[in-house]
Amino acid sequence: MKRWLVLAFWSVGLLLGAAESEVRVLVIRGADGTEAYGRDFAEQSRLWKEAAGRAGAGFEEVGPEMGEGCLAKAKIKLEEWVKAGPVRLWVVLVGHGTYDGREARFSLTGPDLMPEDLVTVLKPYAGELVFVHTGSASEPFAKALKGERRVMVTATKSGDEVFYTRFGKPFAEAIGGRPEADVDQDGQVSVLEAFLHATAEVKGFYETEERISTEHALVEDNADGVGTRSEVFEGTRPKAGTKVSVDGARARQVVLVPGEEEKRLTEEQRARRDALETELEALKGRREAMGDEGYYAALEKLLVELAGIVTGRGK
């Protein structure tokens, strides 16, 4: 029996490995600016490539070595992947951004990348988009790209934060599965956990250097275009008494490198589990109106189905 179970899990792993190829990661690496910045951006891209490899995801980098054709190459690759229709598409910008009070740009070797470029190319995409802009003046990109089934992370809270950002490297390290970033200890690091880890690292840097912080990262995943800062969270949940609309519910569920338990689930099981977790969070908000009897009855029903999925007995 034990041998049969091992073989069964091994077979499921092969099938899930094939499914993971439906995840694609595109890193657009901007112009270096200086040699030191160039080394930093190249290291971030390397970390993303390693993470994509561990996830079994498709990976492509478009960088300065492509010269004047960098923007065109990035758009062609995105168009190709949008047509392919992967389950989840990650678009990561690593480099410098600028903002003139009206327009945000991402600095490339050759013509710069603007939010409208991505909006146009990604408009037909029906899968889930994870957009991560680790550079300066990044928030306007997320605001332009907002929408259903879209998780946005930016290193800055506005276009006016135009100085070099330190958010990118700790985020890339975390999303690859850094144990210190795994807040809920489930063997994997979600987008929200990577965001919280990176913001803590950035905050520590400015405090140690006794400098005023010039970057304040945001996460946005509820399609309203208004991001949420890390100070709102306690662990991976909003602090008690938080009244404003808070992002993070979907970012808490999305991972690039899945843990061992996650790998055992089918895509359908993951989708149902995520839906149940969303229902569970909504239920907590209705507890007072429902009363204890109604609340606990609904809670038991959700938890029983969730347990069935996690243990492999559910659909």
N, C-alpha and C positions, 0 to 999 in steps of 0.2 A: 504493500500500500504506500509506504513512504517513497519508494522508488517511482511509483506511478505519479504521485503528487509532484515530485521533482521534475519529471518529464513534462507533466501538464503545465507547470509554471514556466518551464523553459520554452515550450511551444507558444504559450501566450506571450512571452517576452519577445519572441521573433515576430509575431503578428503586430505587437505594439510598436516594435522597432520600425516596421514598415509604415505604420500609421504616423509615426513621428516625422517621417519625411515630408508630411503635409505641413510642417512648420518651416518657415523660411525666415532667415535673418539677413537683412541688408544693412551694412555699415557704410555710411557715407563719411569719409574722412576729409576734413577741410584742409585748406592751406595752412602750412606750418606756422608762418609768421617769423619764428626764430627757431634755431636748432633745438633749444631746450623744449619748447612747446611741441616741436615735431616728434621728439622722443616720447613725450607724454602721450600724444595722440596715437602714435604707432603702438605703444604698450596697451592702451585701452582697446584698440582694434584687435590686438593679439588675444587679449582676455575674452573678448566677445567671440572670437573664432574658436577658442578652446571650449567655451561654454556651449556654443552651437554644436561642436563635435560631440561633447558628452550627452547632449540632448538628441543626437541623431538628426539634427535639423539641417536643412540646406543653408549654406552660407556664401555670401558674396561681399567683397569689399570694393568700393570705388574710391580711389584716392588721388593724391597730388601727382603721382607718377603718370596719370593719364592726361596731364596738361590741360590744354584748352577744352578738351572733350569730356571733362569730368561730369559736367551737368548733363550733357546729352547721354552719356553712358548710364548715369544713375536713372534717368527717366526711362531709357530703353529697358533696363533690367526690371524696374518696377512695373512697367507695362506688361512685360513678359510674365512676371509672377502674378499680377492681378488677373490676367487671362487664365493662368493655370489654376487659380482659385484655391490656394492652400487654406487649411482650416484656420491657421493663425499666421499673420505676417508681422514681423518685427522690423521697424525702420528706425535706425539709430544714427544720430548725427553726432560726430565727434570733431570738435574744432572750435573756431571763433565765430561769434555772431556780432552783427552791428545793428544799430537802430538810429534813424535820423529824426525821430519824433513822429513819423508817418508810416514808414515801412521797415520791417525787419528783414535782414538778409543773413544767410549763412555763407561765410567766406570760402570760396573754392578757388582752385587754380584755374583761372578763366572766368566765365560768367558766374555770378553768385546764384545760389539757390534761394528762392523766395517761397513763402507759404503757398502762394497761388500755384506754383509749379507742382507741389505735392497734392493740393486740393484737386487739381484737374486730373492728375494721373490716378489718384486713389478713389475718385468718385464712383467708379463702377464696382469697386471691391466689396463683396458681400460677406467676407469672412470677418474674423476678429482682428483688429489692428492694435498693436502695441507700439506707440511712438515715444521714443526717448531722445530728447535733445539735451546733451550735456554741456552745451556751450553757453556763452553770454548772450543776452538779449533773446532768450529762447521762448519765453512765455507767449508771444504773439503767434508763434507757429501752432501751439496747442489750441489756442483760441480759434484759429482758422480751421483746424482739422477736427474739431469736436464733433461728436455724433454717437449714435447708439452703437454698441459693441466696439467702442474705442477707449483704450486706456492710454492716457497721456502723462508723461513725466518730463518736467523741464527743470533746469538748474537754477532758473531765475523766476522771480514773481512778476516781472514786467520787462518790457523792452528797454527800460531805462537802466537796468543793471548790465552795464556793457563791459565790465572788467573781466579778466581771465577767471574762469571758474575752476574749482577744485573738486567738484561733485562727481565728475565722470569716472575717475579711476576706482574710488571705493564702491560706486554703484556697479561697475563692471565686475569687480571682484566678488561682490555679494551675489549678483544674479547667477554667477557660475556655481553657487552652492557653498559659499563661505560659511562654516558652522556658526561663527559668532553672530551672523545676521539672521539665523533661524530662530526667530523670537518664540514661535509656538512649538519648537522642537519636533516638527513632523518630518524631518529628514530632507527638507527642500526649502528653497528661499523664493518667496513670492515677489511680485513687483513691489508691493507695498513694503514688505520687509527690507528689500534692497534699498528702497527710497528712504526708509527710516534709518537704516544703517549708514547710508551715505551722508544724510543730513547731520547725523550725530558726529561723524568723522569731520565734516566741514566745520561744524560748530566748535569742536575741540581744537581744530587748527587755529581758528581766529582767536579763541580764548587763550591758547598757549602763547601765541604771538602778540597778544594784547593789541589786536587790531580790530577796527570796526568791520563787521561782515559786509561784503559787497555782493553777496549772493544768497538768495532765499528760495529754495526749491519748492515746487508744487507737484501735486498729483491730481489728476482730473479724470473721472471715469463715469460721471452721471449725465454727460452730454449737455450740461448747462454752460460750459465754457469758463466757469469760475473754479480755479484750482484751490486745493486745500494744503496748508502748510503742516509740517510735522508736529508743531507744538499742540495741535488739536488732539493728537493721539496719546493714549496711555496703553502701551503694548500695541496691539494692532486694532484696537477699538477706539472710537471717539471717547473723550473724557466725559464722565457723568455730568449732566447738566448742559451739554453743548446744544445750543439752540439753532445755530446756522446749519444750512445744508452742507453736509460733509461727504466728501468723496472717499474712496478707498474700499468699498464693498467688493467691487469686481477685482481691483488690483490685489486684494488680499487672496484671491483665488487663483490668479494666473501665475504660472511658473514657466521658466524656460527649461531648466534641468529638473526633471521629475525625480522624486524619491522612489524607493523600492515599492512602497505600497501604492503609490500613484501609478506606477508602470503596470500594475496588475489589473487596473481598471480599463474597460473599453471606453471608447469615445462617448458612447451613449450613457454609460454609467457615470462618467465624469460630468456630463451635462446635467443628468438628473440630480446628482449629489450637489452640484453648484446651485441648482434651482431650489433644492430643499434647504440648503444653508441660507439662501436669500429669504425664503419663506420664514425660516426660524428667526432671523434678525427682525423681520417685519412683525412677527408674532410677539416678540418681546416688547415692542412699542405699543401693542394693543392690550397688554396684560391688565392694566387698571380698568379699562372699559369692559373687558370680558369677564372679569371676576376670576377667582382662583379655580373654581370647578371647570369652567369652560377653557381657561388658559392651560391647565395641566392636562386636560383631555386632548387638546390640540397638540400640545407639546409632546405627549407620549406618542401620538400617531406619527409625527415627523421624525422623532428620534428612533423609533422602531424601524422605519423605512431607511433612514440613514445608516443605522447599524447593519442592516441587511446588505446594503451596497458595499460598505467598508469590509465586511467579512466575506464578500463574494456570493452571498445568497440572494442579493437583490438584483433587479433588472438593470 
